[in-house]
C-alpha cells in the first residue's frame, strides 16, 4: 500500500489505493547493472515472442530493456523527495523528484524489477480471468449498484430519468435509437448524482460518531484511489464506490475520517477506525479482493 508521510503541508494527503504500490525508494546514487532475474511465474504471455510485459503500451510512456524483457512505464515528475512505483491496470507508473536523473530512475527500476514484474504479472493474470462481461450500453443492460444488479431501460413511463427501487430498473428517458455514448453518459451522470448524495450522508454519519468535522467533500474519478483525506480536512471519495454494498462504502468513509485524528496507518489509526466501524476488517478484505478492472468501464 502506498502511503504518504504526514507533513505540515495542508495539502498533504493519505489515500486509500485501488492499485498495488511499493514503498518509495531514495534516488539511486549509481547505475545498477545487475542482470535481470529469471522470468517470474505469470510474467510472460503465451506465444509472446517479443518479451514485452503486459500491458505493452502506455500513453506518454517510456521504454526500458530489462534483460530480455521490454518494460513500458509512464514517468511523472513532482516535488516529492523519493521515487515511487505504482502498478495498476494501466501498467507501471513512476513518480520521481524533478532533480533526479533518468539514469537514477532506471537504476531504481532495476533495483525493484522483481517486485515490478511480479505485480505486472498479477495484473495480467487478473485481466485474463475477467469474469464480468463488458457492459453493452443498450436497453436491458445490467450493472452493479450498491452491490446488486440494476437493469437499464431506455424508455421512461414518466418521461424523465428515474430509478424504480422495487424492480431495480433505471429508466433513462432516451430514445430507442440512442447511441452507446449517450447511454453511458446518462448512466454515469446518474451514478455520480447518487454518489454525491449518499457518500456525503455516510460521511456525516461517521463524522458524528467520531466527533470530527471535515472541511470539504468532493467526488473523484481516480483510477487508483478509493478515497483521500488532506491534512486540512478535505475528503475525496471515488464515485465508483456506488457499485459496492453499503458496508464497503461505510468502510471507506470511516477510513478517511479516521485520518482527521491520525494522519497515518499506525495501530492507533486502525483503533480509531474500529471505534466507529467495528466490522472494518471484513469490509477492507472485500474491497481489497475486488479487482477494480471488474467494474463497468465508463
C-alpha positions in Angstrom: 0.0 0.0 0.0 1.4 3.4 -1.0 1.4 5.7 2.0 2.3 9.4 2.1 4.0 10.6 5.2 2.2 13.2 7.3 3.5 16.7 6.9 2.7 20.2 8.0 1.6 20.9 4.4 -2.2 21.4 4.4 -2.4 19.7 1.0 -0.6 16.6 2.2 -2.9 13.6 2.0 -3.3 10.0 2.8 -5.0 7.8 0.2 -6.8 4.5 0.1 -5.4 2.9 -3.0 -7.1 0.8 -5.7 -3.7 -0.4 -7.0 -0.7 -2.2 -5.9 2.1 0.1 -4.8 5.6 -0.4 -3.4 7.1 1.9 -0.7 9.1 4.7 -2.4 12.9 4.4 -2.7 15.5 7.0 -2.3 17.0 8.0 -5.7 19.9 5.7 -6.6 23.4 7.1 -6.5 24.8 4.8 -9.1 23.6 2.8 -12.1 22.8 -0.8 -11.2 24.0 -3.1 -14.0 22.9 -6.4 -12.4 21.3 -8.7 -15.0 17.5 -9.3 -14.8 16.5 -12.3 -12.7 15.0 -15.3 -14.4 11.4 -14.8 -15.6 8.9 -15.0 -12.7 5.8 -17.2 -13.0 3.0 -15.4 -14.7 5.0 -12.6 -16.3 5.1 -13.9 -19.8 2.2 -14.3 -22.2 1.6 -17.5 -24.1 3.1 -17.2 -27.5 4.8 -13.9 -26.7 7.9 -13.7 -28.9 8.8 -10.1 -28.1 9.4 -10.4 -24.4 7.1 -7.4 -23.7 5.4 -7.3 -20.3 1.6 -6.7 -20.1 0.3 -4.1 -20.8 2.6 -3.5 -23.9 1.9 0.2 -24.4 1.4 3.2 -22.0 0.4 6.7 -23.2 3.2 9.2 -22.9 5.4 6.4 -21.6 9.0 5.4 -21.7 10.6 2.0 -22.6 13.4 0.3 -20.8 15.1 -3.0 -21.8 15.5 -5.2 -18.7 17.4 -8.3 -19.7 15.3 -9.9 -22.5 12.1 -8.1 -21.5 10.8 -4.8 -22.7 9.3 -2.7 -19.9 6.9 0.1 -20.7 6.3 2.7 -18.0 4.9 6.2 -17.5 7.0 8.8 -15.7 5.7 11.8 -13.8 7.9 14.5 -12.2 6.9 16.0 -8.8 8.2 17.8 -5.8 8.4 14.6 -3.7 11.7 13.5 -2.3 11.7 9.8 -3.3 10.9 7.7 -6.3 7.6 6.0 -6.1 6.3 3.0 -8.0 2.7 2.1 -8.7 1.3 -0.9 -10.7 -2.3 -0.9 -11.8 -4.4 -1.9 -14.8 -2.5 0.7 -16.9 0.9 -0.8 -16.1 3.8 0.7 -14.3 3.7 4.4 -13.2 6.7 6.1 -11.7 6.7 9.4 -9.8 10.1 10.9 -9.3 11.6 14.2 -8.0 12.3 16.8 -10.7 16.0 16.8 -9.9 16.6 13.0 -10.2 18.2 11.9 -13.5 16.8 9.4 -15.8 19.8 7.2 -15.1 18.9 7.2 -11.4 15.3 6.3 -12.2 16.3 3.4 -14.4 18.7 2.2 -11.7 15.8 2.2 -9.2 13.7 0.2 -11.7 16.5 -2.4 -11.9 16.6 -2.5 -8.1 12.8 -3.1 -7.9 12.5 -5.2 -11.0 11.4 -8.4 -9.2 8.6 -6.6 -7.5 7.6 -4.8 -10.7 7.5 -7.9 -12.8 5.6 -9.8 -10.1 2.9 -7.1 -9.9 2.6 -6.7 -13.7 2.2 -10.5 -13.9 -0.6 -10.4 -11.3 -2.5 -7.7 -13.2 -2.0 -9.5 -16.5 -3.5 -12.6 -14.8 -6.4 -10.7 -13.4 -7.1 -9.3 -16.9 -7.1 -12.8 -18.4 -9.5 -14.0 -15.7 -12.0 -11.2 -16.2 -15.3 -12.7 -15.0 -17.7 -9.9 -15.5 -18.7 -9.2 -19.1 -18.2 -5.8 -20.6 -21.4 -3.8 -20.3 -23.2 -3.5 -23.6 -24.7 0.0 -23.3 -28.1 -0.7 -24.6 -31.7 -1.3 -23.4 -31.7 -4.3 -21.0 -28.1 -4.0 -19.9 -27.2 -4.7 -16.3 -24.6 -3.2 -13.9 -24.0 -3.3 -10.2 -25.4 -0.6 -7.9 -25.0 -0.8 -4.2 -23.9 -4.4 -4.5 -26.9 -5.6 -6.6 -27.6 -5.5 -10.3 -29.9 -3.0 -11.8 -31.4 -3.1 -15.3 -31.2 -0.2 -17.8 -34.3 0.7 -19.8 -34.2 3.5 -22.4 -37.8 4.4 -22.2 -39.4 6.1 -19.2 -43.1 5.9 -18.3 -42.8 9.3 -16.6 -40.7 10.8 -19.5 -37.9 11.6 -17.1 -34.9 9.7 -15.8 -36.0 7.7 -12.7 -35.0 4.7 -10.7 -37.6 2.1 -9.6 -36.2 0.7 -6.3 -38.8 -2.1 -6.3 -38.0 -3.5 -9.7 -34.4 -2.2 -9.7 -34.8 -0.7 -13.1 -33.2 2.6 -14.1 -35.3 4.4 -16.7 -33.1 6.7 -18.8 -35.7 8.6 -20.8 -33.7 8.2 -24.0 -35.0 7.3 -27.5 -34.7 3.7 -28.7 -32.1 4.7 -31.2 -29.8 6.3 -28.6 -26.1 5.7 -29.1 -23.9 3.8 -26.7 -22.1 7.0 -25.6 -25.4 8.7 -24.8 -26.5 5.8 -22.7 -23.1 5.6 -20.9 -23.1 9.4 -20.2 -26.6 9.3 -18.8 -25.9 6.4 -16.5 -22.6 7.9 -15.3 -24.3 11.2 -14.6 -27.0 9.4 -12.6 -24.4 7.4 -10.6 -22.4 10.5 -9.8 -25.5 12.3 -8.6 -26.4 9.3 -6.4 -22.8 9.2 -5.1 -22.8 12.9 -4.3 -25.8 12.5 -2.1 -25.1 9.1 -0.5 -21.4 9.5 0.2 -22.0 12.9 1.8 -24.6 11.3 4.0 -22.3 8.5 5.1 -19.5 10.9 5.9 -21.9 12.8 8.1 -23.0 9.7 9.9 -19.4 8.6 10.8 -18.1 12.1 11.4 -20.8 12.4 14.1 -19.8 9.0 15.6 -16.1 10.1 15.7 -16.7 13.6 16.8 -14.9 15.2 13.9 -15.8 17.6 11.1 -14.3 17.5 7.6 -13.8 20.9 5.8 -14.9 19.8 2.4 -16.1 16.8 0.3 -15.7 16.1 -3.4 -16.1 13.2 -5.8 -13.1 11.8 -7.6 -12.8 9.6 -10.7 -9.3 8.4 -9.8 -8.4 5.1 -11.3 -6.1 4.1 -8.4 -7.7 5.6 -5.3 -11.0 4.9 -3.4 -10.6 7.9 -1.3 -8.2 10.5 0.2 -8.0 12.9 3.1 -5.8 16.0 3.3 -4.3 17.4 6.5 -6.7 20.3 6.4 -9.7 18.1 6.4 -10.8 17.9 2.7 -12.1 14.4 1.8 -12.4 13.0 -1.7 -14.3 9.7 -2.4 -14.5 7.8 -5.7 -18.0 7.8 -7.2 -17.5 4.3 -8.4 -17.9 3.1 -4.8 -21.6 3.2 -5.7 -21.1 -0.2 -7.4 -20.4 -1.7 -3.9 -22.6 -2.7 -1.0 -23.2 0.0 1.7 -20.8 -1.8 4.2 -17.8 -1.2 1.8 -18.8 2.4 1.2 -19.0 2.9 5.0 -15.6 1.4 5.5 -14.0 3.9 3.1 -15.9 6.8 4.7 -14.8 5.7 8.2 -11.2 5.1 7.0 -10.8 8.7 5.6 -12.5 10.3 8.6 -10.2 8.5 10.9 -7.3 10.3 9.2 -8.6 13.5 10.7 -7.3 12.1 14.1 -4.4 10.0 12.8 -2.7 11.1 9.6 -1.0 7.7 9.3 -1.8 4.0 9.2 -0.5 3.2 12.7 -2.2 0.8 15.2 -3.8 3.9 16.7 -5.3 4.7 13.3 -6.9 1.3 13.0 -8.2 1.5 16.5 -9.9 4.8 15.6 -11.5 3.1 12.5 -12.7 0.2 14.6 -14.2 2.6 17.2 -16.8 3.8 14.7 -16.8 0.8 12.3 -16.1 -2.4 14.2 -16.6 -4.7 11.2 -14.0 -2.8 9.1 -11.7 -5.9 8.7 -14.3 -7.8 6.7 -15.2 -4.7 4.5 -11.5 -4.0 4.0 -10.8 -7.6 2.9 -13.8 -7.4 0.4 -12.6 -4.1 -1.0 -9.0 -5.4 -1.5 -10.3 -8.6 -3.0 -12.4 -6.9 -5.6 -10.3 -6.1 -8.7 -11.2 -2.7 -10.0 -11.0 -3.9 -13.6 -14.1 -5.9 -13.0 -16.2 -2.7 -12.6 -18.0 -1.4 -15.6 -15.9 0.7 -17.9 -17.1 4.3 -18.4 
